[in-house]
Amino acid sequence: MSYLSILTSKNITGLFFISFSTCIKTLQVNRK
């Protein structure tokens, strides 16, 4: 159970980081 929760938390963090970096890239493109 704990192993599954660790995997889920890692996936959520990864998705959040990817979406966050994508938003920053979009903002940088919009600034130009």
C-alpha positions as CSV (number, residue, x, y, z in Angstrom):
1,M,0.0,0.0,0.0
2,S,2.8,2.4,0.9
3,Y,4.7,1.5,-2.2
4,L,1.7,2.3,-4.4
5,S,1.1,5.7,-2.6
6,I,4.8,6.6,-3.2
7,L,4.5,5.8,-6.9
8,T,1.3,7.9,-7.1
9,S,2.9,10.9,-5.3
10,K,5.9,10.7,-7.6
11,N,3.7,10.6,-10.7
12,I,1.6,13.6,-9.4
13,T,4.8,15.6,-8.7
14,G,6.2,14.7,-12.1
15,L,3.0,15.8,-13.9
16,F,2.9,19.0,-11.8
17,F,6.6,19.8,-12.7
18,I,6.0,19.1,-16.4
19,S,2.9,21.3,-16.6
20,F,4.7,24.0,-14.6
21,S,7.7,24.1,-16.9
22,T,5.4,24.0,-19.9
23,C,3.6,27.1,-18.5
24,I,6.9,28.9,-18.1
25,K,7.9,28.1,-21.7
26,T,4.6,29.4,-22.9
27,L,5.0,32.6,-20.9
28,Q,8.5,33.1,-22.3
29,V,7.2,32.6,-25.9
30,N,4.4,35.1,-25.3
31,R,6.9,37.7,-24.0
32,K,8.9,37.7,-27.2
